[in-house]
Amino acid sequence: MRLDINLASRPYEDARQFWMRWGAAVGGVGLLTLVLLTVTVTGWLNARRDRNAMEEKRTLIAQRDQIRQNAEEFLNRPENRDTRDTSQFLNELIERKAFSWTRVLESLETVMPARVHVVSISPHLDDDNQLALKMTVAGVSRDKAIELAKRMEDSRRFAETTITGETFAQTTTGDNERFDITAIYIPEPIAAAAEPKAEPKKEAPHKADTKRSPVTTARNSASAGGKR
């Protein structure tokens, strides 16, 4: 009979099993900490880059505002008022020439939801010499007007679309809700708006008639016979 007696001053502990269990846990925690630290540093760097970009944009906007203010002060001088008025008049003429009722209505038709129609529309130039539209539409609910504003904003022909007012008017068609909407109209480029002109068809040149008539042949034969 064999007896195993532990004569050590401390009880026996399986250190290998302890480190295998807790070492894996500590390694996992360390790896998770490293991942979180990487994400934090990356986010901080991206935020710093975004802050720098925003600061550059703010500086650029401030510079352009200053340039615009200086230009307005220069044009508002008494000796430059005639030039300013002439410039505004010419800009209005150019913008009005670029405005096309047909294209505006076609653009509205592509974004108009069902059960919504235009009651009135009026264009004008805003303070920035942009073509602004002020229109009134009628529909069955406010959701339709919101959908129209969203579609206009998503299109390439309208910008800064805003619902400015809402009224109720009893009608027989059921379109009792009327909404006032303002938007900036972006006309198509002149080159794209111009329709290609059809080139005139070139007529083929008439070929000379090589066949001689019987009268001409007979005359030539008679001339030849007289000379002999």
C-alpha positions in Angstrom: 0.0 0.0 0.0 1.4 3.4 -1.1 0.5 6.7 0.5 1.3 10.1 -1.1 2.1 12.6 1.7 2.6 16.3 0.9 5.2 17.6 3.3 5.3 21.1 1.8 4.5 24.1 3.9 1.9 25.4 1.4 -1.0 23.5 -0.1 -0.5 22.2 -3.6 -1.8 24.5 -6.4 -2.0 23.8 -10.1 -0.5 27.0 -11.4 -0.6 25.9 -15.0 -4.3 25.5 -15.0 -4.7 28.8 -13.3 -2.6 30.7 -15.9 -4.4 28.9 -18.8 -7.8 30.0 -17.5 -7.0 33.6 -16.4 -4.3 34.2 -18.9 -6.8 33.8 -21.8 -9.3 36.1 -20.0 -6.6 38.8 -19.4 -5.4 38.5 -23.1 -9.0 39.0 -24.3 -9.4 42.0 -22.1 -6.1 43.4 -23.4 -7.1 42.8 -27.0 -10.5 44.5 -26.5 -8.7 47.5 -24.8 -6.4 47.8 -27.8 -9.3 47.7 -30.2 -11.2 50.4 -28.2 -8.1 52.5 -28.0 -7.6 52.3 -31.8 -11.2 53.3 -32.5 -10.9 56.2 -30.0 -7.7 57.5 -31.6 -9.1 57.1 -35.1 -12.2 58.9 -34.2 -10.2 61.7 -32.6 -8.1 62.1 -35.7 -11.2 62.2 -37.9 -12.9 64.7 -35.7 -9.8 66.9 -35.8 -9.7 66.7 -39.6 -13.3 67.6 -39.7 -12.8 70.6 -37.4 -9.9 71.8 -39.6 -12.1 71.5 -42.7 -14.9 73.3 -41.0 -12.6 76.1 -39.9 -11.2 76.5 -43.5 -14.8 76.7 -44.8 -15.7 79.3 -42.2 -12.6 81.3 -43.1 -13.5 81.1 -46.8 -17.1 82.1 -46.2 -15.9 85.1 -44.0 -13.5 86.2 -46.8 -16.2 86.0 -49.4 -18.6 87.9 -47.2 -16.0 90.6 -46.7 -15.4 90.8 -50.5 -19.1 91.0 -51.1 -19.5 93.7 -48.4 -16.7 95.7 -49.9 -18.2 95.4 -53.4 -21.6 96.5 -52.1 -20.1 99.5 -50.3 -18.3 100.4 -53.5 -21.4 100.2 -55.6 -23.5 102.1 -53.1 -21.3 105.2 -53.5 -23.1 108.1 -55.2 -20.7 108.1 -58.1 -21.4 104.4 -58.8 -25.1 104.2 -58.4 -25.7 104.5 -62.1 -23.4 101.6 -62.8 -25.1 99.5 -60.0 -28.6 100.2 -61.4 -27.5 99.3 -64.9 -25.8 96.1 -63.7 -29.0 95.1 -61.8 -31.1 95.8 -64.9 -28.9 93.7 -67.1 -28.8 90.8 -64.6 -32.6 90.9 -64.5 -32.8 90.8 -68.2 -30.4 87.8 -68.4 -32.3 85.9 -65.7 -35.7 86.6 -67.3 -34.3 85.3 -70.6 -33.1 82.1 -68.9 -36.6 81.7 -67.4 -39.0 79.5 -69.3 -42.5 78.8 -68.2 -42.6 75.6 -70.2 -39.6 74.2 -68.6 -40.7 75.2 -65.1 -44.1 73.5 -65.5 -42.4 70.4 -67.0 -40.0 70.3 -64.0 -42.9 70.7 -61.6 -44.9 68.0 -63.4 -42.1 65.5 -62.8 -42.1 66.1 -59.0 -45.8 66.7 -58.4 -47.5 64.0 -56.2 -50.9 62.6 -56.9 -53.9 64.7 -55.8 -51.8 67.9 -55.8 -52.0 70.7 -58.3 -50.6 74.2 -58.7 -53.1 77.1 -58.1 -50.8 80.0 -58.8 -47.1 80.6 -59.4 -45.1 83.8 -59.7 -41.3 84.2 -60.3 -39.1 87.0 -59.1 -35.4 87.8 -58.5 -34.3 87.6 -54.9 -31.5 89.7 -53.3 -28.9 87.3 -54.7 -30.2 87.7 -58.3 -31.6 84.1 -58.2 -34.8 83.0 -59.7 -37.2 82.5 -56.8 -40.6 80.9 -57.2 -43.6 81.6 -55.0 -46.4 79.3 -55.6 -49.6 78.1 -54.1 -50.6 74.4 -54.4 -53.8 72.6 -53.3 -53.9 69.0 -52.0 -55.8 66.6 -49.8 -53.4 66.7 -46.9 -50.3 68.2 -45.5 -48.4 65.0 -46.1 -48.8 65.7 -49.9 -47.3 69.1 -49.6 -44.4 67.8 -47.5 -43.8 65.1 -50.2 -43.8 67.8 -52.9 -41.3 69.9 -51.0 -39.0 66.9 -50.5 -39.2 65.9 -54.2 -38.4 69.5 -55.3 -35.5 69.6 -52.9 -34.2 66.3 -54.3 -34.5 67.4 -57.9 -31.8 69.3 -59.8 -34.1 72.2 -60.8 -35.2 73.4 -57.3 -33.4 74.3 -54.1 -34.2 75.8 -50.7 -37.8 74.6 -50.9 -39.8 75.8 -47.9 -43.5 75.6 -46.9 -44.3 79.1 -45.7 -48.1 79.0 -45.2 -51.1 76.8 -45.0 -54.8 77.6 -45.4 -58.1 75.7 -45.6 -60.6 76.3 -48.4 -63.7 74.2 -48.9 -63.9 72.9 -52.5 -66.0 70.4 -54.4 -62.9 68.4 -55.6 -61.7 67.6 -52.1 -58.4 69.5 -52.4 -59.2 71.6 -49.3 -55.7 72.2 -48.1 -53.7 75.0 -49.7 -50.0 75.6 -49.1 -47.7 78.5 -49.9 -44.3 77.2 -51.1 -41.1 79.1 -52.0 -38.1 77.7 -53.8 -35.1 78.7 -55.9 -35.4 77.7 -59.5 -32.2 76.5 -61.2 -32.6 76.8 -65.0 -30.9 74.4 -67.4 -27.7 75.5 -69.0 -28.2 77.4 -72.2 -26.2 74.9 -74.1 -28.3 72.0 -72.8 -31.5 73.8 -73.1 -31.0 74.7 -76.7 -32.6 72.1 -78.9 -30.3 70.9 -81.7 -31.4 72.3 -85.0 -32.0 69.9 -87.8 -29.5 70.3 -90.6 -31.1 71.0 -94.0 -31.0 68.0 -96.3 -28.5 68.4 -99.0 -29.9 67.6 -102.4 -27.8 65.4 -104.6 -26.4 67.3 -107.6 -28.3 66.7 -110.7 -26.3 64.5 -113.1 -25.9 65.8 -116.6 -28.1 64.0 -119.0 -25.7 62.2 -121.3 -28.4 60.9 -123.6 -28.9 63.0 -126.6 -32.3 63.6 -127.9 -33.3 62.2 -131.4 -33.6 65.8 -132.7 -30.0 66.7 -131.7 -28.7 63.5 -133.1 -30.4 64.1 -136.4 -29.0 67.6 -136.6 -25.5 66.5 -135.9 -25.7 63.8 -138.6 -27.0 66.3 -141.1 -24.2 68.7 -140.3 -21.6 66.0 -140.7 -23.1 65.0 -144.0 -23.0 68.5 -145.4 -19.3 68.9 -144.6 -18.3 65.8 -146.5 
